[in-house]
Amino acid sequence: MKQFFLRIVAFWKVVLVPALAKLGFWGAGAVALLDSSSIPVPMDAYLAVAIWHDKSRFLLYIVLAAAGSAIGGLLPYALGRAGGELFLLKRINRERFEAIRSRFERQEFLAVMIPSMLPPPAPWKVFIFSSGVFEMRVALFLLAVFAGRLIRWLILALLVLKLGPGAAEIIAHHALAAVLAVGALAVVGFVAWWFRKNAPEL
């Protein structure tokens, strides 16, 4: 089984991705779709090289990649919606589950958009799976993923245009710092929102 999986990964990286790359910005959308739904691809590095060789159409690359990623995310979302509740209830009690659901539903857009902005090692698919478990509306889910990915890859594209394709390595090198920084901003934003919502009127 392991050998079979390794062959699939090899086929994916050696044959399928290079073939899709020849499709230009349409290929970027297809690769992002497959990356989000199945075997991960280093999308930042892929897009960095593609944008560097076709600078005038960088917006098309990032828009189609963001759209592909949102559509591809529907697979882990659907898995979460189909059986994720039972999966979680085997690990936590019902009271804890409902508390998590309540918190997620209050900030569901940000709970999906912010992880979609982050490079690895952010556990993106965990949040996508959870959005299915807690039955986030499909249209809102797609919009949140698209917005997060668009912001992430727009920043990447601007760095590539300024620094070259090596910008992807800079992002990867500082990925943990980026995760921590955006996470801290998310916490600050949530606290500010909570106080505005719950503070007594003067």
C-alpha positions in Angstrom: 0.0 0.0 0.0 2.8 2.4 0.9 4.6 1.6 -2.4 1.4 2.3 -4.3 1.0 5.7 -2.5 4.6 6.6 -3.3 4.0 5.9 -7.0 0.9 8.1 -7.0 2.9 10.9 -5.4 5.7 10.5 -8.0 3.3 10.5 -10.9 1.7 13.6 -9.4 5.0 15.5 -9.1 6.9 14.2 -12.1 4.1 13.9 -14.7 0.9 15.6 -13.8 2.1 19.0 -12.3 4.6 19.7 -15.2 1.8 18.9 -17.7 -0.6 21.2 -16.1 2.1 23.9 -15.8 2.1 24.1 -19.6 -1.5 25.4 -19.5 -0.3 28.7 -18.0 -2.7 30.4 -15.7 -5.4 27.8 -16.3 -2.8 25.2 -15.1 -2.3 27.2 -12.0 -6.0 26.9 -11.2 -5.9 23.2 -11.9 -2.8 22.6 -9.7 -4.3 24.6 -6.9 -7.5 22.6 -7.1 -5.7 19.3 -6.9 -3.4 20.6 -4.2 -6.3 21.5 -1.9 -8.3 18.3 -2.6 -5.6 15.6 -2.5 -1.8 15.4 -2.5 -0.1 18.7 -1.4 2.1 20.7 -3.9 4.5 23.5 -2.9 2.1 26.1 -4.4 4.2 29.1 -3.4 7.2 27.8 -5.3 5.1 26.7 -8.2 3.3 30.1 -8.6 6.6 32.0 -8.0 8.2 30.4 -11.0 5.1 30.7 -13.2 4.6 34.4 -12.4 8.2 35.2 -12.9 8.0 33.8 -16.5 4.7 35.5 -17.3 4.8 38.7 -15.2 2.2 40.7 -17.2 -0.5 38.2 -16.3 0.3 37.6 -12.6 -3.2 38.6 -11.6 -4.7 35.9 -13.7 -2.4 33.3 -12.0 -3.4 34.3 -8.5 -7.1 34.7 -9.2 -7.4 31.3 -10.9 -5.2 29.6 -8.2 -7.3 31.1 -5.5 -10.5 29.9 -7.2 -9.0 26.4 -7.8 -8.0 26.2 -4.2 -11.5 27.1 -3.0 -13.1 24.6 -5.3 -10.6 21.9 -4.3 -11.3 22.6 -0.6 -14.8 21.3 -1.1 -13.5 17.7 -0.9 -12.2 17.9 2.7 -15.2 20.2 3.5 -17.6 17.5 2.2 -15.8 14.8 4.2 -16.2 16.9 7.3 -19.8 17.5 6.6 -20.5 13.8 5.8 -18.9 12.1 8.8 -16.8 14.6 10.7 -19.2 15.0 13.6 -19.0 11.4 14.5 -15.2 11.5 14.1 -15.0 14.4 16.6 -17.5 13.0 19.1 -15.3 9.9 19.5 -12.6 12.2 20.8 -14.5 14.9 22.7 -17.8 14.9 24.6 -21.0 16.5 23.3 -20.8 19.6 25.6 -17.3 20.4 24.4 -18.3 19.8 20.8 -21.2 22.2 21.0 -19.0 24.8 22.7 -16.5 24.6 19.7 -19.4 24.8 17.3 -20.7 27.9 18.9 -17.3 29.6 18.8 -16.8 28.6 15.2 -20.2 29.9 14.0 -19.6 33.3 15.6 -16.4 33.8 13.6 -16.7 31.2 10.8 -15.6 33.5 8.0 -12.4 34.5 9.7 -11.9 30.9 11.0 -11.5 29.8 7.4 -10.1 33.0 5.7 -7.1 33.4 8.1 -5.8 29.9 7.8 -6.2 30.2 4.0 -3.8 33.2 4.1 -1.1 31.3 5.9 1.8 29.3 4.3 2.7 25.8 5.6 3.1 24.6 8.3 -0.4 26.1 9.1 -2.8 23.1 9.3 -5.1 24.4 6.6 -7.1 21.2 6.0 -8.0 20.9 9.7 -9.9 24.2 9.5 -11.4 23.2 6.2 -12.6 19.9 7.6 -14.0 21.7 10.7 -16.0 24.1 8.5 -17.7 21.0 7.0 -18.3 19.5 10.4 -20.0 22.7 11.7 -22.0 23.1 8.5 -20.6 26.4 7.2 -22.6 27.6 4.2 -20.9 26.5 1.0 -21.0 30.0 -0.6 -19.5 31.6 2.5 -16.9 28.8 2.7 -15.8 29.3 -1.0 -15.6 33.1 -0.5 -13.5 32.8 2.7 -11.0 30.4 1.1 -10.9 32.5 -2.1 -10.3 35.7 -0.1 -7.6 34.2 2.0 -5.7 32.5 -0.8 -6.0 35.7 -3.0 -4.4 37.8 -0.2 -1.6 35.2 0.3 -0.7 34.9 -3.3 -1.0 38.6 -4.1 1.6 39.2 -1.5 3.7 36.4 -3.0 3.3 37.9 -6.5 4.4 41.3 -5.5 7.4 39.9 -3.8 8.3 37.8 -6.9 8.0 40.9 -9.1 10.3 42.8 -6.9 12.8 40.0 -5.7 12.5 37.2 -8.3 11.2 33.6 -7.9 13.4 33.2 -4.8 10.7 35.1 -2.9 8.9 31.8 -2.3 12.0 30.6 -0.3 11.8 33.8 1.8 8.2 33.1 2.6 9.0 29.4 3.5 11.9 30.5 5.7 9.7 32.9 7.6 6.6 30.7 7.5 6.5 30.1 11.3 6.9 33.8 12.0 4.1 34.5 9.6 1.8 32.0 11.2 2.5 33.4 14.7 2.1 37.0 13.6 -1.2 36.4 11.8 -2.5 34.3 14.6 -1.7 37.0 17.1 -3.5 39.6 14.9 -6.5 37.2 14.7 -6.7 36.9 18.5 -6.5 40.7 18.9 -9.2 41.2 16.3 -11.4 38.6 18.0 -11.0 40.2 21.4 -11.8 43.7 20.0 -14.9 42.3 18.3 -16.0 40.5 21.4 -15.7 43.6 23.5 -17.6 45.7 21.0 -20.4 43.1 21.0 -20.6 42.5 24.7 -19.6 45.7 26.4 -22.5 47.6 28.0 -23.7 50.7 26.2 -22.6 54.0 27.9 
